[in-house]
Amino acid sequence: MSTTVLDPTTPDTATHAARARTSSARIPLTRVIGVELRKMFDTRSGFWLMASIVITSVLATAALIVFAPDDALTFDNFAAAIGAPMTVILPMIGILAVTSEWSQRSGLTTFTLIPHRGRVLGAKLVGALVVGVVAMFVALVVGTLGTLLGSAVTGLDPVWNATVTEFALIVLGSVLGMLFGFMLGVVIRNSAGAIVAYFVYTLVLPPLLGLLAANQQWFADLQPWVDYSFAQMPLFEGSMSSEQWQQLAVSGTLWFLVPLAVGLVLVRRAEVK
């Protein structure tokens, strides 16, 4: 009885080895973005956070109609009333989009299925941007309906005193706020810690910097260049000069781009448990 020895260089053996070494097809980025969007709604907290966008918009509109004087029922005031809760909700969405992987301990599964953490974070960023822009257009629709309803209740003509440019700047300001929350989520990677850091940044730091600017002239001139929150205020006022755009870029680099870059490096090197 003879024994046949297969030559590893034969075509059949080489083809089999090549197939064994072939990795599975890469998951499309669009599918990853779709999964991240679905994850934002899957949990009970995520669902109600998204639902709060519509709920607070309706409540703000109703409160303005009931309590505001007739001459204040303008589209600009409806947009301001709806935009106030948006400045709090959207950053929370940006934070939770990142920290959910660590707070719910799903990161090990996510990064095992998709080992490229940069793609996952990119998908989370795109998903958060989609939610933020859609939320602002929901606010636009609710504000429009509120203006029409207010004019019907008072018998006055509706006042459309907000331009497309002003609305675009408000959307940009809201999205930047959400991106700041996303950055805090990347840097801290803990939901409670990132939320506390955001409220310290928005509620504690601005009065302190404002007090310093009021008492020190040198800082009053420097504040627009180093205070990111202060530099964003003209966006919500509906107009930006060239110098204000430069101030927003400089302060945004200090407070957003540099910390985000550091956070991305930490995320890519951090151990996931």
PyMOL commands that set and color helices and strands:
alter all, ss='L'
color gray80, all
select helices_A, chain A and resi 11-21+29-42+44-67+70-72+75-103+107-113+117-154+164-188+191-215+217-226+228-237+242-269
alter helices_A, ss='H'
color red, helices_A
deselect
rebuild
show_as cartoon
